[in-house]
Amino acid sequence: MNRADILAELKAMLAEFGGVDPEQVDEQTAFIADLGLDSLVLVRMTVVAEERFEVRIPDEVAWELHTVGAVVNYVEETLSGRTGAQS
């Protein structure tokens, strides 16, 4: 899965769980400041992201991923094996 695929999937998840227009999302988009998502939506998205991308996102990491780009970076790095991707 490449960076563009990860971004597209995150946009789809934001539409599904946050009611966000995917066209309004880019890598600089902040989940809380720009989209107004609450912690419940963010927790649910984290769980779904772990399932869809087959990665583990520890709670202490998840709370530091404030933008779409930060999540894309984390997933991309994890999938490439730099942060302990699951098999």
Secondary structure, DSSP 4 states (H G I P E B T S, - for coil): --HHHHHHHHHHHHHHHH---GGG--TT-BTTTTT---HHHHHHHHHHHHHHHT----HHHHTT--BHHHHHHHHHHHHTTSS----
